[in-house]
Amino acid sequence: MIDLMTLKPGDRLLLQKGIVAEVTENMGDGQWVEAKLIEVPDSPGDAGAVELCHAQDIVKLLNRS
């Protein structure tokens, strides 16, 4: 599991279902981050949307900003 407290805006994440997202804001609670969806394999039209992501949705950190 990733320590969400260390995530910063610009960090790229791999989420469930192969979604790639970029952190836009860290809530600082250790459970949630706000992220912009970059790649959404099952629903390409959702790319660009900003959503809250829970720690359980994060598969791995792809790269730091």
N, C-alpha and C positions, 0 to 999 in steps of 0.2 A: 504494500500500500504506500502511496505517496504522501508525504507530509505537506498538506495543503498550505500550512503556514509559511512555507518557503517559496511558494509560487508568486510570480510577479507578472504584471502586464507584459505581453509579448511572448511569454512562454507558450510553446505548442504542446498540445496534449493529444493522445489517442484515446478516444472514448469508445464505449460499447458500440457494436454494429459497424466498426471501421470508420467512425466519424473522426475527422481531424478538426480541432478547435484551437483558437488562440485566446489566452486569458486576457480579458479587458479590465477586470477588477477582482481583487481578492477581498472577500468580506471580512477576513481576519478571524473567523470563528472556527477554522480548522475543518469545516464540513462542506462549505459551498464556495464556489468561485463563479464569476460571471465570465462567459466566453462567447466569442464570435465563431460561428460554425464556418469552417473553411472548405472542407470536403465532406459531402453527405452522400455516400454511395447509393443508398436506397431512395433518396429523395433530393436530387440535385437542386431543385428549386428552393430548398431551405438554406442553401449556402448564403452566408451574409447575415443570417439571423443571429441575434444575441440572446443567449439563454443562460439560466442558472444551471450549473452542473454540480451534482453531489459527488462526494468523494468516491462512492461506490460505482459511479458511472465512468471513472477514470481508469483506463487500462495501464497506461504508462506515460511518462514524460518523454516527448520526442526531442525537444531541444529548449535550451534557455535563451531568453532574449539577450 
